[in-house]
């Protein structure tokens, strides 16, 4: 589960960087929210 979350976060960060470079701020905002949720889930898994 933890490895899966790491890969998901890595992919979201790549998409977020791409969105910011292309100036798609609305898409970047949505990705930032998803990144926050995935990061929280990872922290909970690591805290177990």
PDB file with SEQRES, HELIX, SHEET and CRYST1 records, atoms N, CA, C and O in Angstrom:
SEQRES   1 A   48  UNK UNK UNK UNK UNK UNK UNK UNK UNK UNK UNK UNK UNK          
SEQRES   2 A   48  UNK UNK UNK UNK UNK UNK UNK UNK UNK UNK UNK UNK UNK          
SEQRES   3 A   48  UNK UNK UNK UNK UNK UNK UNK UNK UNK UNK UNK UNK UNK          
SEQRES   4 A   48  UNK UNK UNK UNK UNK UNK UNK UNK UNK                          
HELIX    1 AA1 UNK A    2  UNK A   21  1                                  20    
HELIX    2 AA2 UNK A   25  UNK A   46  1                                  22    
CRYST1    1.000    1.000    1.000  90.00  90.00  90.00 P 1           1          
ATOM      1  N   UNK A   1       0.820  -1.200   0.000  1.00  0.00           N  
ATOM      2  CA  UNK A   1       0.000   0.000   0.000  1.00  0.00           C  
ATOM      3  C   UNK A   1       0.863   1.262   0.000  1.00  0.00           C  
ATOM      4  O   UNK A   1       0.586   2.217  -0.726  1.00  0.00           O  
ATOM      5  N   UNK A   2       1.907   1.253   0.820  1.00  0.00           N  
ATOM      6  CA  UNK A   2       2.764   2.433   0.906  1.00  0.00           C  
ATOM      7  C   UNK A   2       3.484   2.681  -0.416  1.00  0.00           C  
ATOM      8  O   UNK A   2       3.594   3.823  -0.859  1.00  0.00           O  
ATOM      9  N   UNK A   3       3.972   1.615  -1.044  1.00  0.00           N  
ATOM     10  CA  UNK A   3       4.659   1.762  -2.328  1.00  0.00           C  
ATOM     11  C   UNK A   3       3.712   2.325  -3.379  1.00  0.00           C  
ATOM     12  O   UNK A   3       4.101   3.178  -4.176  1.00  0.00           O  
ATOM     13  N   UNK A   4       2.479   1.853  -3.381  1.00  0.00           N  
ATOM     14  CA  UNK A   4       1.474   2.345  -4.330  1.00  0.00           C  
ATOM     15  C   UNK A   4       1.234   3.836  -4.126  1.00  0.00           C  
ATOM     16  O   UNK A   4       1.147   4.590  -5.094  1.00  0.00           O  
ATOM     17  N   UNK A   5       1.128   4.264  -2.866  1.00  0.00           N  
ATOM     18  CA  UNK A   5       0.920   5.685  -2.578  1.00  0.00           C  
ATOM     19  C   UNK A   5       2.107   6.530  -3.039  1.00  0.00           C  
ATOM     20  O   UNK A   5       1.924   7.623  -3.574  1.00  0.00           O  
ATOM     21  N   UNK A   6       3.330   6.020  -2.830  1.00  0.00           N  
ATOM     22  CA  UNK A   6       4.514   6.753  -3.294  1.00  0.00           C  
ATOM     23  C   UNK A   6       4.465   6.961  -4.808  1.00  0.00           C  
ATOM     24  O   UNK A   6       4.740   8.059  -5.292  1.00  0.00           O  
ATOM     25  N   UNK A   7       4.117   5.913  -5.553  1.00  0.00           N  
ATOM     26  CA  UNK A   7       4.044   6.027  -7.012  1.00  0.00           C  
ATOM     27  C   UNK A   7       2.931   6.981  -7.444  1.00  0.00           C  
ATOM     28  O   UNK A   7       3.107   7.755  -8.385  1.00  0.00           O  
ATOM     29  N   UNK A   8       1.789   6.929  -6.761  1.00  0.00           N  
ATOM     30  CA  UNK A   8       0.696   7.842  -7.086  1.00  0.00           C  
ATOM     31  C   UNK A   8       1.116   9.284  -6.839  1.00  0.00           C  
ATOM     32  O   UNK A   8       0.839  10.164  -7.653  1.00  0.00           O  
ATOM     33  N   UNK A   9       1.787   9.523  -5.713  1.00  0.00           N  
ATOM     34  CA  UNK A   9       2.244  10.877  -5.391  1.00  0.00           C  
ATOM     35  C   UNK A   9       3.272  11.352  -6.413  1.00  0.00           C  
ATOM     36  O   UNK A   9       3.243  12.507  -6.835  1.00  0.00           O  
ATOM     37  N   UNK A  10       4.178  10.462  -6.809  1.00  0.00           N  
ATOM     38  CA  UNK A  10       5.186  10.822  -7.817  1.00  0.00           C  
ATOM     39  C   UNK A  10       4.510  11.242  -9.120  1.00  0.00           C  
ATOM     40  O   UNK A  10       4.899  12.236  -9.733  1.00  0.00           O  
ATOM     41  N   UNK A  11       3.505  10.490  -9.537  1.00  0.00           N  
ATOM     42  CA  UNK A  11       2.802  10.808 -10.778  1.00  0.00           C  
ATOM     43  C   UNK A  11       2.014  12.110 -10.665  1.00  0.00           C  
ATOM     44  O   UNK A  11       1.966  12.889 -11.617  1.00  0.00           O  
ATOM     45  N   UNK A  12       1.406  12.347  -9.525  1.00  0.00           N  
ATOM     46  CA  UNK A  12       0.654  13.584  -9.326  1.00  0.00           C  
ATOM     47  C   UNK A  12       1.590  14.781  -9.357  1.00  0.00           C  
ATOM     48  O   UNK A  12       1.257  15.816  -9.935  1.00  0.00           O  
ATOM     49  N   UNK A  13       2.766  14.648  -8.734  1.00  0.00           N  
ATOM     50  CA  UNK A  13       3.738  15.748  -8.750  1.00  0.00           C  
ATOM     51  C   UNK A  13       4.183  16.047 -10.178  1.00  0.00           C  
ATOM     52  O   UNK A  13       4.330  17.210 -10.553  1.00  0.00           O  
ATOM     53  N   UNK A  14       4.395  15.005 -10.969  1.00  0.00           N  
ATOM     54  CA  UNK A  14       4.786  15.209 -12.374  1.00  0.00           C  
ATOM     55  C   UNK A  14       3.674  15.916 -13.141  1.00  0.00           C  
ATOM     56  O   UNK A  14       3.944  16.835 -13.915  1.00  0.00           O  
ATOM     57  N   UNK A  15       2.430  15.500 -12.935  1.00  0.00           N  
ATOM     58  CA  UNK A  15       1.298  16.147 -13.603  1.00  0.00           C  
ATOM     59  C   UNK A  15       1.149  17.590 -13.144  1.00  0.00           C  
ATOM     60  O   UNK A  15       0.856  18.475 -13.948  1.00  0.00           O  
ATOM     61  N   UNK A  16       1.351  17.827 -11.848  1.00  0.00           N  
ATOM     62  CA  UNK A  16       1.249  19.174 -11.297  1.00  0.00           C  
ATOM     63  C   UNK A  16       2.305  20.088 -11.909  1.00  0.00           C  
ATOM     64  O   UNK A  16       2.003  21.218 -12.294  1.00  0.00           O  
ATOM     65  N   UNK A  17       3.531  19.609 -11.998  1.00  0.00           N  
ATOM     66  CA  UNK A  17       4.609  20.402 -12.601  1.00  0.00           C  
ATOM     67  C   UNK A  17       4.286  20.723 -14.055  1.00  0.00           C  
ATOM     68  O   UNK A  17       4.480  21.851 -14.507  1.00  0.00           O  
ATOM     69  N   UNK A  18       3.799  19.741 -14.773  1.00  0.00           N  
ATOM     70  CA  UNK A  18       3.438  19.954 -16.173  1.00  0.00           C  
ATOM     71  C   UNK A  18       2.331  20.999 -16.305  1.00  0.00           C  
ATOM     72  O   UNK A  18       2.393  21.878 -17.165  1.00  0.00           O  
ATOM     73  N   UNK A  19       1.328  20.892 -15.451  1.00  0.00           N  
ATOM     74  CA  UNK A  19       0.214  21.850 -15.491  1.00  0.00           C  
ATOM     75  C   UNK A  19       0.691  23.261 -15.206  1.00  0.00           C  
ATOM     76  O   UNK A  19       0.260  24.214 -15.855  1.00  0.00           O  
ATOM     77  N   UNK A  20       1.586  23.393 -14.229  1.00  0.00           N  
ATOM     78  CA  UNK A  20       2.100  24.728 -13.890  1.00  0.00           C  
ATOM     79  C   UNK A  20       2.947  25.298 -15.017  1.00  0.00           C  
ATOM     80  O   UNK A  20       2.864  26.488 -15.322  1.00  0.00           O  
ATOM     81  N   UNK A  21       3.764  24.446 -15.636  1.00  0.00           N  
ATOM     82  CA  UNK A  21       4.608  24.910 -16.740  1.00  0.00           C  
ATOM     83  C   UNK A  21       3.746  25.377 -17.909  1.00  0.00           C  
ATOM     84  O   UNK A  21       4.065  26.368 -18.566  1.00  0.00           O  
ATOM     85  N   UNK A  22       2.654  24.659 -18.164  1.00  0.00           N  
ATOM     86  CA  UNK A  22       1.772  25.002 -19.281  1.00  0.00           C  
ATOM     87  C   UNK A  22       0.785  26.120 -18.934  1.00  0.00           C  
ATOM     88  O   UNK A  22       0.018  26.563 -19.789  1.00  0.00           O  
ATOM     89  N   UNK A  23       0.806  26.570 -17.684  1.00  0.00           N  
ATOM     90  CA  UNK A  23      -0.071  27.661 -17.274  1.00  0.00           C  
ATOM     91  C   UNK A  23      -1.508  27.239 -17.032  1.00  0.00           C  
ATOM     92  O   UNK A  23      -2.414  28.072 -17.072  1.00  0.00           O  
ATOM     93  N   UNK A  24      -1.724  25.978 -16.787  1.00  0.00           N  
ATOM     94  CA  UNK A  24      -3.074  25.481 -16.521  1.00  0.00           C  
ATOM     95  C   UNK A  24      -3.317  25.517 -15.010  1.00  0.00           C  
ATOM     96  O   UNK A  24      -3.309  24.484 -14.341  1.00  0.00           O  
ATOM     97  N   UNK A  25      -3.529  26.709 -14.496  1.00  0.00           N  
ATOM     98  CA  UNK A  25      -3.631  26.891 -13.054  1.00  0.00           C  
ATOM     99  C   UNK A  25      -4.845  26.196 -12.449  1.00  0.00           C  
ATOM    100  O   UNK A  25      -4.787  25.703 -11.323  1.00  0.00           O  
ATOM    101  N   UNK A  26      -5.944  26.157 -13.198  1.00  0.00           N  
ATOM    102  CA  UNK A  26      -7.150  25.497 -12.689  1.00  0.00           C  
ATOM    103  C   UNK A  26      -6.902  24.001 -12.516  1.00  0.00           C  
ATOM    104  O   UNK A  26      -7.309  23.413 -11.514  1.00  0.00           O  
ATOM    105  N   UNK A  27      -6.237  23.386 -13.491  1.00  0.00           N  
ATOM    106  CA  UNK A  27      -5.888  21.974 -13.387  1.00  0.00           C  
ATOM    107  C   UNK A  27      -4.899  21.754 -12.243  1.00  0.00           C  
ATOM    108  O   UNK A  27      -4.998  20.768 -11.513  1.00  0.00           O  
ATOM    109  N   UNK A  28      -3.961  22.659 -12.090  1.00  0.00           N  
ATOM    110  CA  UNK A  28      -2.947  22.543 -11.043  1.00  0.00           C  
ATOM    111  C   UNK A  28      -3.590  22.608  -9.665  1.00  0.00           C  
ATOM    112  O   UNK A  28      -3.160  21.903  -8.752  1.00  0.00           O  
ATOM    113  N   UNK A  29      -4.604  23.436  -9.501  1.00  0.00           N  
ATOM    114  CA  UNK A  29      -5.284  23.537  -8.208  1.00  0.00           C  
ATOM    115  C   UNK A  29      -5.949  22.215  -7.850  1.00  0.00           C  
ATOM    116  O   UNK A  29      -5.871  21.771  -6.704  1.00  0.00           O  
ATOM    117  N   UNK A  30      -6.590  21.597  -8.804  1.00  0.00           N  
ATOM    118  CA  UNK A  30      -7.224  20.303  -8.564  1.00  0.00           C  
ATOM    119  C   UNK A  30      -6.202  19.234  -8.219  1.00  0.00           C  
ATOM    120  O   UNK A  30      -6.428  18.408  -7.335  1.00  0.00           O  
ATOM    121  N   UNK A  31      -5.073  19.254  -8.923  1.00  0.00           N  
ATOM    122  CA  UNK A  31      -4.009  18.289  -8.645  1.00  0.00           C  
ATOM    123  C   UNK A  31      -3.396  18.516  -7.261  1.00  0.00           C  
ATOM    124  O   UNK A  31      -3.013  17.562  -6.584  1.00  0.00           O  
ATOM    125  N   UNK A  32      -3.306  19.768  -6.850  1.00  0.00           N  
ATOM    126  CA  UNK A  32      -2.759  20.071  -5.525  1.00  0.00           C  
ATOM    127  C   UNK A  32      -3.661  19.498  -4.434  1.00  0.00           C  
ATOM    128  O   UNK A  32      -3.172  19.012  -3.415  1.00  0.00           O  
ATOM    129  N   UNK A  33      -4.966  19.553  -4.645  1.00  0.00           N  
ATOM    130  CA  UNK A  33      -5.903  18.980  -3.675  1.00  0.00           C  
ATOM    131  C   UNK A  33      -5.735  17.467  -3.611  1.00  0.00           C  
ATOM    132  O   UNK A  33      -5.702  16.890  -2.524  1.00  0.00           O  
ATOM    133  N   UNK A  34      -5.628  16.830  -4.764  1.00  0.00           N  
ATOM    134  CA  UNK A  34      -5.432  15.375  -4.804  1.00  0.00           C  
ATOM    135  C   UNK A  34      -4.110  15.007  -4.137  1.00  0.00           C  
ATOM    136  O   UNK A  34      -4.040  14.031  -3.389  1.00  0.00           O  
ATOM    137  N   UNK A  35      -3.067  15.780  -4.404  1.00  0.00           N  
ATOM    138  CA  UNK A  35      -1.760  15.532  -3.797  1.00  0.00           C  
ATOM    139  C   UNK A  35      -1.853  15.623  -2.273  1.00  0.00           C  
ATOM    140  O   UNK A  35      -1.255  14.814  -1.563  1.00  0.00           O  
ATOM    141  N   UNK A  36      -2.585  16.582  -1.786  1.00  0.00           N  
ATOM    142  CA  UNK A  36      -2.768  16.742  -0.346  1.00  0.00           C  
ATOM    143  C   UNK A  36      -3.458  15.518   0.256  1.00  0.00           C  
ATOM    144  O   UNK A  36      -3.052  15.026   1.308  1.00  0.00           O  
ATOM    145  N   UNK A  37      -4.495  15.035  -0.413  1.00  0.00           N  
ATOM    146  CA  UNK A  37      -5.220  13.859   0.075  1.00  0.00           C  
ATOM    147  C   UNK A  37      -4.325  12.621   0.083  1.00  0.00           C  
ATOM    148  O   UNK A  37      -4.332  11.850   1.044  1.00  0.00           O  
ATOM    149  N   UNK A  38      -3.558  12.433  -0.986  1.00  0.00           N  
ATOM    150  CA  UNK A  38      -2.663  11.273  -1.070  1.00  0.00           C  
ATOM    151  C   UNK A  38      -1.557  11.366  -0.025  1.00  0.00           C  
ATOM    152  O   UNK A  38      -1.170  10.355   0.562  1.00  0.00           O  
ATOM    153  N   UNK A  39      -1.050  12.562   0.208  1.00  0.00           N  
ATOM    154  CA  UNK A  39      -0.009  12.761   1.212  1.00  0.00           C  
ATOM    155  C   UNK A  39      -0.539  12.444   2.609  1.00  0.00           C  
ATOM    156  O   UNK A  39       0.160  11.850   3.430  1.00  0.00           O  
ATOM    157  N   UNK A  40      -1.764  12.843   2.863  1.00  0.00           N  
ATOM    158  CA  UNK A  40      -2.384  12.545   4.149  1.00  0.00           C  
ATOM    159  C   UNK A  40      -2.545  11.042   4.322  1.00  0.00           C  
ATOM    160  O   UNK A  40      -2.269  10.507   5.396  1.00  0.00           O  
ATOM    161  N   UNK A  41      -2.989  10.358   3.272  1.00  0.00           N  
ATOM    162  CA  UNK A  41      -3.151   8.908   3.330  1.00  0.00           C  
ATOM    163  C   UNK A  41      -1.810   8.227   3.575  1.00  0.00           C  
ATOM    164  O   UNK A  41      -1.725   7.268   4.342  1.00  0.00           O  
ATOM    165  N   UNK A  42      -0.766   8.724   2.923  1.00  0.00           N  
ATOM    166  CA  UNK A  42       0.573   8.162   3.125  1.00  0.00           C  
ATOM    167  C   UNK A  42       1.028   8.354   4.558  1.00  0.00           C  
ATOM    168  O   UNK A  42       1.577   7.437   5.168  1.00  0.00           O  
ATOM    169  N   UNK A  43       0.804   9.537   5.094  1.00  0.00           N  
ATOM    170  CA  UNK A  43       1.207   9.817   6.479  1.00  0.00           C  
ATOM    171  C   UNK A  43       0.476   8.889   7.446  1.00  0.00           C  
ATOM    172  O   UNK A  43       1.067   8.409   8.413  1.00  0.00           O  
ATOM    173  N   UNK A  44      -0.799   8.636   7.190  1.00  0.00           N  
ATOM    174  CA  UNK A  44      -1.555   7.737   8.052  1.00  0.00           C  
ATOM    175  C   UNK A  44      -1.011   6.313   7.974  1.00  0.00           C  
ATOM    176  O   UNK A  44      -0.907   5.627   8.991  1.00  0.00           O  
ATOM    177  N   UNK A  45      -0.661   5.869   6.754  1.00  0.00           N  
ATOM    178  CA  UNK A  45      -0.111   4.535   6.596  1.00  0.00           C  
ATOM    179  C   UNK A  45       1.247   4.408   7.295  1.00  0.00           C  
ATOM    180  O   UNK A  45       1.538   3.392   7.926  1.00  0.00           O  
ATOM    181  N   UNK A  46       2.058   5.436   7.175  1.00  0.00           N  
ATOM    182  CA  UNK A  46       3.376   5.397   7.803  1.00  0.00           C  
ATOM    183  C   UNK A  46       3.271   5.477   9.324  1.00  0.00           C  
ATOM    184  O   UNK A  46       4.150   4.991  10.035  1.00  0.00           O  
ATOM    185  N   UNK A  47       2.198   6.088   9.821  1.00  0.00           N  
ATOM    186  CA  UNK A  47       1.998   6.231  11.259  1.00  0.00           C  
ATOM    187  C   UNK A  47       1.503   4.967  11.937  1.00  0.00           C  
ATOM    188  O   UNK A  47       1.461   4.892  13.165  1.00  0.00           O  
ATOM    189  N   UNK A  48       1.130   3.978  11.148  1.00  0.00           N  
ATOM    190  CA  UNK A  48       0.601   2.726  11.734  1.00  0.00           C  
ATOM    191  C   UNK A  48       1.703   1.884  12.319  1.00  0.00           C  
ATOM    192  O   UNK A  48       1.440   0.805  12.849  1.00  0.00           O  
TER     193      UNK A  48                                                      
END                                                                             
